[in-house]
Amino acid sequence: MDKIEVINFDTTPSLVSRYLREMRDVEIQSDPVRFRLNLARIGEIMAYEISKRLRYAEEEVTTPLGHALCHEMTDKVVIATILRAGLPFHHGFLNFFDRAENAFVSAYRRYREKGDQFDVLVEYMASPNLDGKTLILVDPMLATGSSMELGYRALLRKGVPAAIHVASVIASRQAIDYVCDVFPKEKTTVWTATIDPTINSKSFIVPGLGDAGDLAFGVKDEN
């Protein structure tokens, strides 16, 4: 494969479009319960679509009236989240991949003393072994792609996955291009509810929806 496949849900309007509209709307998004619910709903829909790409084996099941051939997933899935905004999104994926293992990476922006420049730092990581498994990396806002890349490289200390799915709610065009450049092309797929055209001087997606972490969990103290 010479390039990474990017699935943009916005090209085919669906329920994802409705949930995304509510998350963008300055009036509706002020309800944190609804905001978290919509993050989880989009995670559930993406999980279902990703499940179609996984491997299954036939298995005979005994019913009260006989026997039926069913399909059981054979891929081992690990859902990895970039904290903190990713938690409700992660929960949506886990609702559907209910037997998945889980990983968490704390990646955050540390702003420099002057201006809007910042470094992305990984402070904490917890993960099962990843060798040969399907890794689903979830972060609702894919602004520059650098947090996703650093989170992925931190997770590689736990093994090399067989397949990678990068999932976001809103991605900037810059981040999509960056992820497609730095992630392994032969085994990565990118999923996003929509792609916005740009980021501003503070590296927030425009038009975006604001700070997803603050909307989900409350404004954080920057001191």
Secondary structure as GFF3:
##gff-version 3
##sequence-region A 1 223
A	DSSP	beta_strand	5	8	.	.	.	ID=ss1
A	DSSP	three_ten_helix	9	11	.	.	.	ID=ss2
A	DSSP	alpha_helix	15	24	.	.	.	ID=ss3
A	DSSP	three_ten_helix	28	30	.	.	.	ID=ss4
A	DSSP	alpha_helix	32	51	.	.	.	ID=ss5
A	DSSP	beta_strand	56	63	.	.	.	ID=ss6
A	DSSP	beta_strand	66	73	.	.	.	ID=ss7
A	DSSP	beta_strand	77	83	.	.	.	ID=ss8
A	DSSP	alpha_helix	86	96	.	.	.	ID=ss9
A	DSSP	beta_strand	101	111	.	.	.	ID=ss10
A	DSSP	beta_strand	118	126	.	.	.	ID=ss11
A	DSSP	beta_strand	134	138	.	.	.	ID=ss12
A	DSSP	beta_strand	141	142	.	.	.	ID=ss13
A	DSSP	alpha_helix	146	155	.	.	.	ID=ss14
A	DSSP	three_ten_helix	156	158	.	.	.	ID=ss15
A	DSSP	beta_strand	163	172	.	.	.	ID=ss16
A	DSSP	alpha_helix	173	182	.	.	.	ID=ss17
A	DSSP	beta_strand	188	196	.	.	.	ID=ss18
A	DSSP	beta_strand	198	199	.	.	.	ID=ss19
A	DSSP	beta_strand	205	206	.	.	.	ID=ss20
A	DSSP	alpha_helix	212	217	.	.	.	ID=ss21
###
